[in-house]
C-alpha cells in the first residue's frame, strides 16, 4: 500500500525544500498503507516488497543491510524459531498469520506513540488541530514558504484540506480533537472501517487525473509506472493491465468507479495477514504439507528478506517479547 500511511504536510514541505522529487518518477501507488490490499499484488500477482514488509515489519529489519548473507540467514533462522510458537519445528499458516499481524500492529503502535508525543504539546489526553497545525505545518520558516512556486502552494493548500477532512473523519466523538485511538485512525485509516470513504476520496484525488470521477486504465497504470527515456514497459505492467480488465473493472465499462476503487484499495472482508501467510507458504512449501520447515524458509531467503531490501528489519533483535 504505495502507502496510505499518513503523509503529513511537514513531510511534504521537507521534500520540496530539501530536494524536489525527480520528474516523471514512477510513484508506485503511493496512497496505500503498509499492508494494503492494493500493495499486495504487483506484476505476476504479488508484490515482493509487500512480502518483505509483511514478514519483517517496516522498521524491524534495518540491520539486514549491514549483515553478510551468512549472518542474515542465521538471523532469519532466529525469527523462524520465534514464529514456531508450538515448537514443533514447523511453521503453519496460523503461526505465520499471527506473526504478520504482530508486525503490522507493532509498526502502527510505535508510529502512533511517536506521533502522539510529537503533537501533544500540552501532554493531556487529546490533540487539538491547533496543536497538530503548529507541530506539522508551521515548523517551516516563513522565508522558505515564500520560496514555494505556485504549483507547490496549491499542493500545500490541498494537503491542509486533506488533513482537515481526514481529521474530521477520525474524530468519532465530534469534539474537534483527537484522542489516541482517533489519532490512530487519522494516521492509519486503513485499520478502521469508518475511515474507508476518506481513503477512497484520497485515492481518487491521487489517481483520477482528469477528475471525471473514475479511474481509467491509463490513470491506474500511470499511478504505478511512468516510462522514462523510451523505457520499455516491464512485464509486471502488462500483467497489471490484465488485472485491471479482469479483476479491478468489475462492471467492464473500461474504468474503475468509486465502488471499484474501494474494492481495490480497501476490500471488505479481506484478511491481509492470512492471505500473506498463505502466499508465503504456497511459494515455499516444497514437500506440500502446508507447513514450512526452517530450511524451506531459508531456501526462500529472497522471498522472506531479500538482499535488495534495506528498509525492513530489526525483528531479529527486538522481538524477544513476541
C-alpha positions in Angstrom: 0.0 0.0 0.0 2.4 2.6 -2.1 1.2 3.6 1.3 -1.9 5.1 2.9 0.2 5.8 5.9 -0.4 9.5 6.7 1.7 11.8 4.6 1.8 14.9 6.8 2.3 18.4 5.4 5.6 18.6 7.3 6.9 15.7 5.2 5.6 17.4 2.1 7.4 20.7 3.0 10.7 18.9 3.8 10.5 17.3 0.4 10.0 20.4 -1.6 12.6 22.5 0.3 15.3 19.9 0.7 15.1 18.3 -2.7 12.3 18.3 -5.3 11.3 14.8 -6.5 12.5 13.8 -9.9 10.2 14.5 -12.7 8.3 11.6 -14.2 9.4 9.2 -11.5 7.3 6.1 -11.0 5.5 6.6 -7.7 4.4 3.0 -7.1 0.8 3.7 -6.0 1.7 5.9 -3.1 -1.5 6.1 -1.1 -1.7 2.6 0.3 -1.0 1.7 3.9 1.9 -0.5 4.7 0.0 -3.7 4.3 -2.8 -2.7 2.0 -4.6 -4.9 -0.5 -3.5 -2.7 -3.3 0.1 -3.2 -2.3 -0.3 -7.0 -2.0 -0.4 -7.6 -5.7 2.1 -6.5 -8.3 3.1 -7.9 -11.6 2.7 -11.7 -11.6 0.2 -11.5 -8.8 2.3 -10.5 -5.8 4.5 -7.6 -4.7 7.9 -8.7 -3.3 8.3 -5.6 -1.3 5.0 -6.3 0.4 6.2 -9.8 1.4 9.3 -8.3 3.0 7.3 -5.6 4.8 4.7 -8.1 6.0 7.1 -10.7 7.2 9.8 -8.5 8.8 8.0 -5.3 9.6 8.9 -1.9 8.1 11.2 -0.8 10.8 12.2 -4.2 12.0 14.9 -5.3 9.5 17.2 -2.4 9.0 20.1 -4.4 10.4 19.9 -6.8 7.4 21.7 -4.3 5.2 24.7 -4.4 7.4 24.9 -8.2 7.6 26.7 -10.7 5.5 24.5 -13.3 3.7 25.6 -15.9 6.3 24.7 -13.6 9.2 21.4 -12.7 7.6 20.3 -16.3 7.2 21.3 -17.0 10.8 19.2 -14.1 12.0 16.3 -15.3 9.8 16.6 -18.7 11.4 16.1 -16.9 14.8 12.9 -15.3 13.6 11.6 -18.7 12.4 12.2 -20.1 16.0 10.1 -17.2 17.4 7.3 -17.8 14.9 7.1 -21.5 15.7 5.2 -21.0 18.9 4.3 -24.7 19.5 7.9 -25.7 19.0 7.1 -28.5 16.5 9.9 -27.3 14.2 7.4 -26.3 11.5 5.6 -23.0 10.8 1.9 -23.4 9.9 -0.4 -20.8 8.4 -1.8 -19.7 11.8 1.6 -19.1 13.3 2.7 -17.2 10.2 -0.5 -15.2 10.2 -0.1 -14.3 13.9 3.5 -13.1 13.1 2.4 -10.9 10.2 -0.4 -9.4 12.3 2.2 -8.7 15.0 4.5 -6.9 12.6 1.6 -4.6 11.4 0.4 -3.9 15.0 3.9 -3.2 16.2 4.5 -0.7 13.4 1.2 1.1 14.0 1.6 1.3 17.8 5.1 2.6 17.5 4.2 5.2 14.9 1.2 6.4 16.9 3.2 6.7 20.1 5.8 8.7 18.3 3.3 11.0 16.7 1.3 11.4 19.9 4.4 12.6 21.7 5.3 14.9 18.9 1.9 16.6 18.5 0.5 16.5 22.0 2.1 19.8 23.1 0.4 20.1 26.5 0.6 16.4 27.4 -3.1 15.9 28.0 -5.4 13.2 26.8 -6.2 14.8 23.4 -4.6 16.6 20.5 -6.2 19.7 19.1 -6.0 20.6 15.5 -4.2 23.8 16.6 -1.5 21.6 18.2 -1.3 19.5 15.2 -1.1 22.5 13.0 1.8 24.1 15.0 3.8 20.9 15.1 3.2 19.9 11.5 2.5 22.9 9.3 4.1 25.8 11.0 7.6 24.4 11.5 8.9 25.8 8.2 10.5 29.2 8.3 8.5 31.9 6.6 11.3 32.6 4.1 11.1 29.0 3.0 7.3 29.2 2.5 7.9 32.3 0.3 10.2 30.2 -2.0 7.3 27.9 -3.0 6.2 28.3 -6.6 2.5 28.5 -7.5 2.1 24.7 -8.0 3.7 24.0 -4.7 1.5 26.5 -2.9 -1.5 24.7 -4.5 -0.2 21.4 -3.2 0.3 23.0 0.2 -3.3 24.1 0.4 -4.5 20.7 -0.8 -2.5 19.0 1.9 -4.2 21.2 4.5 -7.6 20.5 3.1 -7.0 16.7 3.0 -5.7 16.7 6.6 -8.7 18.6 7.8 -11.0 16.2 6.0 -9.2 13.1 7.4 -9.2 14.7 10.9 -12.9 15.2 10.8 -13.5 11.6 9.7 -11.2 10.3 12.5 -12.9 12.5 15.2 -15.6 10.0 16.1 -16.9 11.9 19.1 -17.1 15.1 17.1 -15.4 17.3 19.7 -12.9 18.6 17.2 -10.0 17.0 19.0 -8.3 13.5 18.6 -7.7 11.1 21.5 -5.1 8.4 20.9 -7.5 5.9 19.2 -8.8 8.7 17.0 -5.2 9.7 16.1 -4.5 6.1 15.2 -7.5 6.3 12.7 -6.1 9.6 11.4 -2.6 8.2 10.8 -3.6 4.7 9.8 -7.1 4.9 8.2 -6.7 1.5 6.6 -7.2 0.0 10.0 -10.6 1.5 10.5 -13.8 0.8 8.5 -15.2 4.2 9.3 -12.3 5.8 7.5 -12.9 3.9 4.3 -14.6 6.7 2.5 -11.9 9.2 3.2 -9.3 6.7 1.9 -11.3 6.3 -1.3 -11.5 10.1 -1.6 -7.8 10.5 -1.3 -7.1 7.7 -3.7 -9.5 9.2 -6.3 -7.7 12.6 -5.9 -4.3 11.0 -6.4 -5.2 8.7 -9.3 -8.1 10.3 -11.1 -6.0 12.9 -13.0 -8.8 14.2 -15.3 -11.2 14.4 -12.3 -14.1 12.7 -14.1 -15.0 10.7 -11.0 -13.5 7.4 -12.3 -10.1 5.8 -12.9 -9.2 4.8 -16.4 -6.7 2.1 -17.3 -4.0 4.6 -18.1 -4.6 6.5 -14.9 -4.3 3.2 -13.0 -1.1 2.2 -14.7 0.3 5.8 -14.5 0.0 5.8 -10.8 2.4 2.9 -10.6 4.7 3.3 -13.6 5.8 6.1 -15.9 8.2 5.2 -18.7 11.4 7.3 -18.8 13.6 7.9 -21.8 11.9 5.4 -24.0 12.0 2.8 -21.3 10.2 -0.5 -22.3 7.2 -1.4 -20.3 8.1 -4.2 -18.0 6.2 -7.5 -17.9 4.6 -6.7 -14.5 2.9 -3.6 -16.0 1.5 -5.7 -18.8 0.1 -8.1 -16.1 -1.4 -5.1 -14.2 -3.2 -4.1 -17.4 -4.7 -7.6 -17.4 -5.5 -7.4 -13.7 -7.4 -4.1 -14.3 -9.6 -5.6 -17.0 -10.1 -9.0 -15.3 -10.4 -8.0 -11.6 -10.5 -4.3 -11.0 -13.1 -3.2 -13.6 -15.9 -5.4 -12.4 -18.7 -3.9 -14.5 -16.4 -4.0 -17.6 -17.0 -0.3 -18.6 -13.3 0.4 -19.1 -12.8 2.3 -15.8 -13.0 1.9 -12.1 -15.8 3.8 -10.3 -15.8 4.7 -6.7 -17.1 1.3 -5.5 -14.5 -0.5 -7.6 -11.8 1.8 -6.2 -12.9 0.8 -2.7 -12.8 -2.9 -3.5 -9.3 -2.4 -4.8 -7.8 -0.2 -2.1 -9.7 -1.4 1.0 -11.7 -4.5 0.2 -14.2 -5.6 2.8 -13.9 -9.0 4.5 -10.3 -9.5 3.3 -7.7 -10.7 5.8 -4.4 -9.3 4.7 -2.3 -11.3 7.2 -4.0 -14.6 6.3 -3.6 -14.0 2.6 0.0 -13.2 3.0 0.7 -16.2 5.2 -0.9 -18.5 2.7 1.1 -16.9 -0.1 4.4 -17.3 1.7 3.6 -21.0 2.4 2.5 -21.6 -1.1 5.7 -20.2 -2.5 8.0 -22.0 -0.1 6.3 -25.4 0.8 8.5 -27.9 -1.2 7.0 -31.0 0.4 3.4 -29.7 0.1 2.5 -30.5 3.7 1.1 -26.9 4.2 3.8 -26.1 6.7 7.3 -24.7 6.5 10.4 -26.1 8.0 13.2 -23.7 8.9 15.2 -25.0 5.9 12.2 -24.3 3.5 12.1 -20.7 4.7 15.9 -20.3 4.4 15.8 -21.7 0.9 13.4 -18.9 0.0 15.6 -16.2 1.7 14.9 -13.6 -1.0 11.2 -14.1 -0.6 11.2 -13.5 3.1 14.0 -11.0 3.3 15.7 -10.2 0.0 19.2 -8.8 0.0 18.0 -5.8 -2.0 15.6 -4.7 0.8 17.1 -2.2 3.2 14.1 -0.7 4.9 13.0 -3.7 6.9 14.3 -5.4 9.8 15.2 -5.3 13.5 12.8 -8.1 14.3 15.8 -10.4 14.8 16.9 -8.3 17.7 13.8 -6.7 19.2 11.2 -9.5 19.2 12.1 -11.4 22.3 8.8 -10.3 23.7 6.9 -12.0 20.9 
